[in-house]
Amino acid sequence: MIMSVREALRRALDEEMARDENVVLIGEEVAQYHGAYKVSQGLLEKYGPLRVIDTPISEEGFTGVGIGAAMAGLRPVVEWMTLNFSLQALDQTYNNASKMLYMSGGQINVPVVFRGPNGPAEYLSAQHSQGLQSIYSHCPGLKVVAPSTPADFLGLLKSSIRDNNPVVFLESELMYSLRGEVPEEEYLIPLGKGAVRREGSDVTLIGFSKPIYLLLEAAERLEKEGVDAEVIDLRTLRPLDEELIYRSVEKTNRCVVVDEAWPYASVGSHISWLVSYDCFDFLDAPVELVSQEDVPVPYNHRLELAALPSVDKILEAVKRVTYRS
Amino acid sequence: MEKALREQFTGEFLLSLLEKMLLIRRFEEKASQAYGLRKIGGFLHLYIGQEATGVGAVAAIDQSVDYVLTAYRDHGIALALGMKPGVLMAELYGKETGCSRGKGGSMHFFDVKKNFLGGNGIVGAHIPLATGVGLKIRNKNERGVVLCFFGDGAIHQGSFHESLNMAQIWGLPVLYICENNQYGMGTDFRRVSAVTDFTILGQSYDIKGKQVNGMDVLEVYQAVKEQVEQIREVKRPGFLEIKTYRYKGHSMSDPAKYRTREELEAYRQQDPVLLLKVKLLNGGVLTEEKFLQMDSVARRKSEEAALYAERSPDPSLESLYEDVYKT
């Protein structure tokens, strides 16, 4: 069946809440307002105010509440209205959620999911338009998921809720209305497994989340130029499907990584390093990284577009790795 | 007064409070000594002087259903909860046999079987966690109450204020206990607080609170018991400010020069162990001889704990990557 990302997320929450009464949804506007992005529409009516919980604007507090409840046996899904606001709660994810299992010597695990829109959107300016995947992927003890299709959103959110670890689940404001085919029957996608979105033999294009669509468009344009690109969707950033990446690069010998975050110490730069190091003998060119420009996102649309990864920037990078410039 | 004491409490109960306070005192003295010998590293936040708070509060709960969370000054509360001194000392030594397998250290004592969820090293960061445990109790319709201890240094953190607000609007069974030992590291709380009576802060969230003399273990016990019973019944949070005092610095690296010798001496006169001892002597529950015997047992247990820690193995190198993720 065809459904939007918003509906896929809602279905995942609904199915998991129906399956396990320990699953609760906590966040700003998730209950009576039906979610700032309408993801949780109808859940309050179905599961009641004990399980779909509106919070005050207290990111640190309610994120910690989710973690504490998880430590004591619930499986909370904490909605951050946007990942930008999650920085208020970073102490809770970094110092509590991610480390509790380790510093308790394996006694206490934290099965909580933090989810919400991440990454640049449109006309939102610097504080509301940032990709924070690097911050969350940096920290051991957290898992980080960044899907790109409705089917993946469904299968990966369900797996995230069932996972026994804290999972940061990255969505995107510009993707909630994106529609796609989703299986009718219940299904799960394991965390840590990427997907090949397009097979090719000349260059490997690696990305995740919204930029996958830039990569697919770039691959189509490259096809017309006689370049056969393989597109890899990582889907999970931690644990990372390194196998899939290396297998592809060993075949194509060329690699372009795309990441909407800043280039400095990012997921994209880390993957570029991994490929450079582990595929050194197979590479015919240095790995290219297409990232957001190293500036806060500006409001002016012309500047905004110039700051973000684009199909043109990807094509330029492919030209460099294929020595066609 | 002595008669009243014996009417209210059994001798056995009174002696058990004294026994626990003595054990904490001697355990920490031993830990302090081991720190001096560099057997223990890192920070070591001693509880000496505050024993009545942890012991009195823990005595007032039902450990089979209630939960306890605290911050980095956690040794005393762990002992009050009945964790084994050897296992705790081994954790301080960073050994495999420690309660957190040597990966937590002084600030991260945990015992999930005793509903003790830490042990947290960030000022104020565990207050929302305790609130979340309260949410779980609410959702499961359980009897339990959460005791959440924190210091006067944590009370101005947003995490405290956010937590009290949510606990009140959702009716969560959490007793927030501010152990006001009067110094947030080296800063006198009066210098950094707009109010000196912290119960006013609870009142902003419509949570009635009470100030308690934390040098008197029986006063602590009664105040906590009263609050816990009330919370169990009405399913609302509570708040206590327990006025206490730490004899030592914030941690072992702090010589505590920000306070006077006279002040310290004045508090030694109302030492929680001494206060209870005098009461029990006057009440005929205790003899000087019995006290000395109890004290020597506490010393012996602490010695044995150190010996156990000393003889325990380091964690294996293979354990480095264990417990990062739960399978």
Interface residues (C-beta under 8 A of the other chain):
Chain A: V24 L50 R51 I53 T55 P56 S58 E60 G61 F62 T63 G64 V65 G66 I67 G68 A69 A70 M71 A72 G73 L74 P76 D91 Q92 N95 N96 M100 L101 Y102 M103 S104 G105 G106 Q107 I108 N109 P111 P140 G141 K143 N164 N165
Chain B: Y67 L69 G98 C99 S100 R101 G102 K103 G104 H108 F110 D111 V112 L117 G118 G119 N120 G121 I122 A125 H126 I127 P128 L129 A130 T131 G132 V133 G134 L135 K136 I137 R138 N139 K140 G158 S159 E162 S163 N165 M166 I169 W170 E322 D323 V324 Y325 K326 T327
